[in-house]
Each structure stands twice: as structure tokens, then as C-alpha cells.
Amino acid sequence: MIRSYFGLTDNPFSMREIQLLPHQQEIHDTLRVHCQQGGLCLVVGRPGTGKTVIKESLKTLSEKEHLIATVSRTLHTYTNTVKILCEAFRIEFESSAFQCERKLIAEAFSLNRSGKMLVTIIDDAHLMEMENLRKLRLLLEDFLRITTSF
């Protein structure tokens, strides 16, 4: 209805063609470099500052060079978050988060050796329990240790 009323052919605010502002492009480029090194990086800002636009631009990175895992609902337990990461890595979830952590780390190592960079996006991470965020940071640091040990 909005499109016909205003004579538009595309939905307004469509994320198909993302145009980053200069400060967003700088953050995007920094995050791309960071994903080559591994670890955890937080993008924090007030509502409306463009965090979602940066997230969507990261999700458009080449699938040949990147594996992008997105956790959109941050009120999950740590185990459920690990399950979501396992799905992104195409790993079958076992009986515990601990067993899957080992598989995730092994898969991260394998992907890195094949030339892929890992990008894990956790939307609204500030809503996660601090203990869950700490565990994720430690898990992602293991990705870093393995991928930079060549």
C-alpha cells in the first residue's frame, strides 16, 4: 500500500543495496580486519546510529571467503547459543555445550586452513547474561588461538 501510494517500486528502507556512511564504512572495514584475526569485538551505540546497517553489510560478505553466523535472539542460554553456532557451522549438536565447543573449535581451525574467515554476529549482545557473554568470549578466543598458531 505504501509503495503504490508514493509510487515506489521497492520497499522503503530495503537492505538490498546497503550504502554505508563514511563512519560506518570505517567500522565495517575494521571489523573485516578483526575477523581475520579472530576473537570478540563489540559494536555498541545508541539506537539509530547504524549498528544494524553495519551488521547487514557484514552479512553480505562473500560466502566463499567468510562463514557468517548470526545469533539474533540474545535471551538464549549459553547452550542454546552454542546450538545456533553449531547450526551455522553445519555441526550436529551433541548432548552438551562442552562437546560442541570442541567441534566448533575444530571446525573453525579447518575453515581457517581452507582460507575462510569467521564472522560471528550477536545482535543485542548487551541483553545477554554476563556469564554467557564471558563464555562466548572465551570460546571465540579459542578460535583465535587456533587460527593464528601457524
Helices and strands as residue ranges (DSSP letters): H 2-6, H 22-37, H 51-58, E 66-71, H 78-88, H 97-113, E 117-122, G 125-127, H 130-147
